[in-house]
Structures are given as structure tokens and as C-alpha cells.
Amino acid sequence: MTQPEAPRSPINVPLFWPVQLASEMAAQGLELLAHNVKFLAEEARLHGGIKPRLASPHSVRLRLRTLDLCDYSAAGASGIPTLVNAPYAGHTSMIADYHDGQSLMQTLRAGGVDALYLTDWHSATADMKDFDVDQYLAELLACIDDLGGRVNLVGLCQGGWMAAMLAARFPDKVASLVLAGSPIDTHAGHGPLVAMVKRSPMAFYEDLVASGGGLMLGRYMLAGWKNMHPTEHYVQEHIDLYEHIDDPVWLSKAEAFDRWYENPLDLPGRWYLQVIDQLFKRNLLAHGKFVGLGRRLDLRAVHCPLYLLGGESDDITRPEQVFAAADLTSTPTAQVTRATVPGGHVGLFMGARTLRQTWPDIATWLTQQR
């Protein structure tokens, strides 16, 4: 029995090889074009096309001019409330509730902190340009009073010096104080941020605020943060995106990060200049000379238990700036806990390793406060 003859294809004929080559090149070109279009569309999404959002279910207990007080509490929660004061430093409070399964608020709840709240700071609008630190302290105080007048206060980064100010002004309202990556003594250590602030004249910051119409625009600060690591942000992140454009897991993680990172808040110009001059240049809080809500703030008035958390490679807030709180307050040494964890600044609040290994211990510590 004879075998059926294989179908003939002109592609096997040398005369048609150029046609095959052209066809393959066209197909590859279309694939490359599709890849590039997908890359460009994702670039637009990552850089401002997707907006911040808190990851976990919550309700809004108070809506104030500068913030929403978000309620993450368990049903029937009792005991001393824990208030997480997110940074007001240019990024949203999403840093504390970053992603489902990778969230400080979820970690604290899982660790037994049942009465749990978060400050969700608003971006400043033109009519807020003259707000100063007192405005923010007053609204943080309103939150504490609404929660019963006494809280465990968890300060993240800039939210930490604000928490320390509140504790110094009203020490009986703070049952315990957690300071994570918080610059309390801004001149301690040798971080690049402090060096930059010291080098730059106030006129530089005043010009930035003037060009923003009285606001410190978030996009200015975002450019400054990126310029601290220019290769990473202006070169490598785009290469990484191009190489992973067809990897949905990688894209999901990138979108979660950029949903937070690429959407900075605008800050009141008066608030910003006050912070640069009085806290970072003159270090008045550490020296007991900062005036808040009509009183000179002396950190020695703080006597509650302290938990101090620093990052080994944090180039925004050096651990020494955080741990200085132990010497500047009146808290007994036996009631001060210090912890240093691997990694940098952002990882203190939303790094998977720190959330898994360190924050559960902090949650337990909080539940033991009376």
C-alpha cells in the first residue's frame, strides 16, 4: 500500500524562502508592536493612572478638614483604642493599609488589637495653604477625644513626631507610644536626607512653595525622592516593567506599589516650611523649644511605655533619630523596647518580612498596655 503523499508547501522551495522570512518578520513585528503598546499603556497606568486606596474594609468615624478617621475595629471592641497616625509627608495613608495580605492594619488586627483606627490625611487644597502644625495637632487631638480621650498611639515616620508632640502636650491622653522610623532627634545619625536639608538654604524651600501657589506640591517631592536613587527610578524600573509586562503577578505587585508611590499629596506651604525650619534645620522638638498649641513642648513630659522601631538601612530616618526618644523622654528604661530590623524606610511599614516578623510582637505589646 502506498503512503499518501505529503502536502507540498511552497515554503520548502528555495524560491519562496524570502516570502517565509518576510512573513515571520511581520509576525514578530506585530508581536513587538503589541508588546510595546502594552508597555506604554501600563507605564501610563503606573504613573498616575491608578489612584490610592486603603486595602481593608473600614468605616469613616470622623471627617475633618485635614483627615478622615478610619475605623478598623472588630465588632464589640473594647479597651484602650489604638490609633495609627500615618505619615503626612507627601504620600497617602495607604502605607499603613497597603495590600490585602500585606497590611499593617491587618497585621495589628490579627495580633489582637481589636479597637483600631487610622488617620487618613487629605491632600492640601489652595485654601489650606496657611495651615500650620497646630492645625494638624488640633485635629489629631479631636480624634483622640472622640475615641474616649486616651489611646495607644502608633506613629509612622512623620506621624511619629506628630504623635510625640501630642504626647508631650497632653501626656495623660497617651497610654503608650510606638515610634516607627520617626525622626525625633533629626540631627542624630548621618542620613542623606538630614545632610540635604542642612545644605539647602530656606530660600530654596520658600521658592518651591511660592511656585506651588503657597503649597508644597506632591510632584515636587516625588521628584526629590526619585533623585535620591535616580538610576532605580529613571532607568531600572522601566527596564523591569518592559521585561515583566506579560507577568501578571509581577504587574499586580508593581501596581500596588505605584498606586501608593506615584500619587503624592500636596502639603500646606506654611506647614511644610515650619517643619523644614523648626524640626529639620533647628531640631527644636529634641531641644524642648518647639511650641505646639500654645505651649513649649518638652519631651520629658512623656512618661508612657515606648516601642521604638528602626530600619538598619533606612536612609530617610536613621535608627539613631528614632532611638533618641528613649533619652529625651521620662519613660523608665524598663518600659522602653527597641528593635532594629533589616531593610529601609518603607519596609518598616509595608515590607512583608517586617509585617510578618516584627509587627505581630508590637501588636502583642499594645494589647498588654493599660
C-alpha positions in Angstrom: 0.0 0.0 0.0 1.4 3.3 -1.0 1.8 6.1 1.6 -0.2 9.3 0.9 1.9 12.0 -0.5 2.8 14.7 2.0 1.2 18.0 1.1 3.6 20.3 -0.6 4.4 23.7 0.7 5.9 26.4 -1.3 7.8 27.4 1.8 10.1 24.4 1.3 11.1 25.7 -2.1 14.1 27.9 -2.0 12.3 30.4 -4.3 9.8 31.1 -1.5 12.2 31.3 1.4 12.3 35.1 1.2 8.5 35.1 1.5 8.6 32.9 4.6 11.3 35.2 6.1 9.2 38.2 5.4 6.1 36.6 6.9 7.9 35.6 10.1 9.4 39.1 10.4 6.0 40.6 10.0 4.6 38.3 12.7 7.5 39.2 15.0 7.0 42.9 14.3 3.3 42.7 15.2 4.2 40.9 18.4 6.8 43.5 19.2 4.4 46.3 18.4 1.8 44.7 20.7 4.4 44.3 23.5 5.4 47.9 23.2 1.8 49.2 23.2 1.1 47.1 26.3 4.2 48.5 27.9 3.2 52.1 27.2 -0.3 51.6 28.4 1.0 50.1 31.7 3.5 53.0 32.1 0.6 55.4 31.9 -1.3 53.4 34.5 1.6 53.1 36.9 2.5 56.8 36.8 -0.7 58.5 37.9 -3.3 56.4 36.1 -4.3 54.4 39.1 -5.3 56.0 42.4 -4.5 55.2 46.0 -7.0 53.1 48.1 -7.0 51.6 51.5 -6.9 47.8 51.2 -9.0 46.6 54.1 -12.7 47.1 54.9 -13.3 50.0 57.3 -15.7 52.8 58.0 -15.1 56.5 58.5 -15.8 57.6 62.1 -15.0 61.3 61.6 -14.5 63.5 58.6 -12.3 66.5 59.5 -10.7 69.2 57.3 -7.3 67.6 57.2 -8.2 63.9 57.6 -10.7 61.1 57.8 -10.6 59.0 61.0 -10.9 55.4 59.7 -12.3 52.7 61.9 -10.9 49.2 61.5 -12.3 47.8 64.8 -13.7 44.4 65.5 -17.4 44.3 66.4 -17.9 45.0 70.1 -14.2 46.0 70.5 -13.4 47.4 74.0 -10.3 48.5 75.9 -7.9 51.3 75.1 -8.2 52.2 71.4 -5.1 52.1 69.2 -4.7 55.0 66.8 -2.2 54.6 63.9 -1.0 58.0 62.9 0.1 57.7 59.3 2.8 59.9 57.8 1.8 63.3 56.5 4.8 63.7 54.4 3.7 63.6 50.8 2.3 60.1 50.4 -1.2 58.8 51.4 -2.1 56.7 54.4 -2.2 53.7 52.1 1.3 53.0 53.5 -0.5 51.6 56.6 -3.1 49.6 54.7 -1.1 48.7 51.6 -2.4 45.5 50.1 -4.6 42.6 51.1 -2.3 40.2 52.9 0.4 42.9 53.2 -1.1 45.5 55.5 0.0 46.9 58.9 -3.7 47.4 59.8 -4.5 43.8 59.0 -1.4 42.6 61.0 -2.4 44.6 64.1 -6.0 43.3 63.9 -4.8 39.7 63.5 -2.5 40.3 66.5 -5.4 41.0 68.8 -5.7 44.8 68.5 -9.5 45.0 68.3 -10.2 48.7 68.7 -8.1 50.0 65.8 -8.2 53.3 63.9 -6.1 55.1 61.2 -5.6 58.8 60.3 -6.2 59.1 56.5 -4.7 62.5 55.7 -6.1 64.7 52.9 -4.1 66.4 50.2 -4.0 70.1 50.8 -6.0 72.4 48.6 -5.3 76.1 47.9 -7.5 77.3 50.8 -5.3 75.1 53.2 -2.0 76.7 52.2 -1.7 78.6 55.5 -2.4 75.6 57.8 0.4 75.0 60.2 1.4 72.2 62.6 -1.1 73.4 65.2 -4.0 72.7 62.8 -2.9 69.1 62.5 -2.2 68.6 66.2 -5.7 70.0 66.9 -7.4 67.6 64.6 -5.4 64.7 65.9 -6.4 65.7 69.4 -10.1 65.8 68.2 -9.7 62.2 67.0 -8.3 61.1 70.4 -11.0 62.8 72.3 -13.7 61.3 70.1 -12.2 57.8 70.9 -12.6 58.4 74.7 -9.6 60.7 75.4 -6.8 58.1 75.9 -5.2 55.9 73.2 -2.3 53.8 72.3 -0.6 56.0 69.7 1.4 54.4 66.8 3.4 57.0 64.8 4.8 56.1 61.4 7.6 58.2 60.1 6.5 61.9 60.2 3.4 60.7 62.0 5.7 59.8 64.8 7.0 63.3 65.6 3.4 64.5 65.5 2.5 61.7 67.9 5.4 62.6 70.2 4.3 66.2 70.1 0.8 65.3 71.2 2.2 63.0 73.9 4.3 65.9 75.2 1.4 68.4 75.1 -1.1 66.0 76.6 0.8 63.1 78.3 -2.3 61.7 80.1 -4.0 61.1 76.7 -1.4 58.6 75.5 -1.3 55.2 77.2 1.7 54.0 75.1 3.6 55.3 72.2 5.1 53.3 69.2 7.5 55.3 67.0 8.5 53.5 63.8 11.0 55.2 61.6 10.1 58.5 63.3 12.6 61.4 63.3 12.5 62.6 66.9 16.1 63.9 67.1 16.5 64.9 63.4 20.2 65.7 63.8 21.2 62.2 65.1 23.0 59.9 62.8 24.3 60.8 59.3 21.4 60.2 57.0 21.5 61.8 53.5 18.1 63.5 54.0 19.3 65.4 57.0 22.5 66.4 55.2 20.5 67.6 52.2 18.1 69.7 54.4 21.1 71.3 56.2 22.9 72.2 53.0 19.9 73.8 51.3 19.0 77.4 52.3 15.5 78.1 53.4 15.1 80.3 50.3 15.2 77.1 48.2 12.2 75.7 50.0 10.4 79.0 50.1 10.8 79.2 46.3 9.3 75.8 45.9 6.3 76.7 47.9 5.9 80.0 46.1 6.0 78.2 42.7 3.2 75.9 44.0 1.0 78.9 44.8 1.5 78.5 48.5 1.5 74.7 48.5 4.4 72.2 48.6 3.3 70.2 45.6 3.5 66.5 45.8 5.0 66.1 42.4 8.0 68.3 43.5 8.6 66.0 46.5 8.2 62.9 44.3 10.9 64.2 42.0 13.1 64.8 45.0 12.7 61.3 46.4 13.4 59.8 43.0 16.5 61.9 42.6 17.9 60.2 45.8 18.1 57.0 43.7 17.9 58.2 40.1 19.1 55.0 38.4 16.5 52.9 40.1 13.6 55.3 39.3 14.5 56.7 35.9 16.1 53.7 34.3 15.8 50.3 36.1 12.1 50.5 36.9 11.3 51.0 33.2 13.5 48.1 32.2 11.9 45.9 34.8 8.4 46.8 33.6 9.3 46.0 30.0 10.8 42.7 30.9 7.8 41.7 33.1 4.9 43.2 31.0 3.4 39.7 30.5 3.8 38.6 34.1 0.5 39.3 35.9 1.9 38.5 39.4 4.8 41.0 38.9 2.4 43.6 37.5 0.0 43.2 40.4 2.8 44.0 42.8 4.0 46.9 40.8 0.6 48.4 40.5 0.0 48.1 44.3 3.3 49.9 45.0 2.8 52.7 42.4 -0.8 53.2 43.4 0.7 54.5 46.6 4.1 55.9 45.4 3.1 57.7 42.2 0.2 59.6 43.8 1.7 62.1 46.3 -0.2 64.5 48.4 0.2 68.3 48.3 1.1 69.9 51.6 0.3 73.4 53.1 3.2 75.7 52.4 3.2 77.1 55.9 3.2 73.7 57.5 6.0 72.5 55.2 8.3 75.4 55.8 7.7 75.2 59.6 8.7 71.6 59.6 11.8 72.2 57.5 13.0 75.1 59.5 12.0 74.2 63.1 12.2 70.4 63.1 14.9 69.5 60.5 17.1 72.6 60.4 16.9 73.7 64.1 15.8 70.5 65.7 13.6 72.4 68.1 11.5 69.4 69.3 14.5 67.5 70.5 15.8 70.6 72.2 12.5 71.2 74.0 11.8 74.5 72.2 9.1 73.7 69.7 5.8 75.5 70.5 2.7 73.4 69.9 -0.9 74.5 70.7 0.4 77.4 72.7 2.9 75.6 74.9 6.6 74.8 74.7 6.7 71.0 74.1 9.1 69.2 76.5 9.5 65.6 75.6 10.4 64.9 79.3 6.7 65.2 79.9 6.2 61.9 78.1 6.3 59.0 80.6 4.3 56.2 78.9 5.8 52.9 77.7 7.7 53.3 74.4 8.3 50.9 71.5 11.0 52.2 69.1 11.5 50.6 65.7 14.2 51.5 63.2 15.5 50.1 59.9 19.1 49.1 59.5 19.5 50.7 56.1 16.9 53.4 56.4 18.3 56.4 54.6 15.2 58.6 55.4 15.2 58.3 59.2 18.3 56.8 60.7 17.7 54.5 63.7 19.5 56.9 65.9 16.9 59.5 65.3 14.2 57.2 66.5 16.0 55.7 69.5 16.9 59.2 70.8 13.3 59.2 72.2 14.5 56.9 74.9 16.8 59.6 76.3 14.6 62.6 75.6 11.5 61.3 77.4 11.0 60.4 81.1 9.9 56.8 80.3 11.7 54.4 82.6 14.3 52.2 80.8 12.4 49.1 81.7 9.4 50.3 79.8 11.4 51.1 76.6 11.6 48.5 73.8 14.0 49.0 70.9 14.0 46.9 67.7 16.1 47.2 64.6 15.0 45.3 61.5 16.7 44.7 58.2 15.8 46.9 55.3 15.0 50.5 54.6 12.3 53.1 55.4 9.2 52.0 53.5 9.8 48.4 54.5 9.2 49.3 58.2 5.5 49.9 57.5 4.7 47.7 54.5 7.5 45.2 54.0 6.3 41.6 54.1 9.1 40.5 56.3 8.7 43.2 58.9 4.9 42.7 58.9 5.4 39.0 59.4 8.2 39.0 62.0 8.1 42.3 64.0 4.6 43.9 63.9 2.9 40.9 65.5 5.2 41.4 68.5 4.2 45.1 68.5 0.5 44.1 68.4 1.0 41.8 71.4 2.8 44.7 73.2 -0.1 47.0 72.5 -2.7 44.6 73.9 -0.7 44.5 77.2 -0.9 48.2 77.8 -3.2 49.5 80.5 
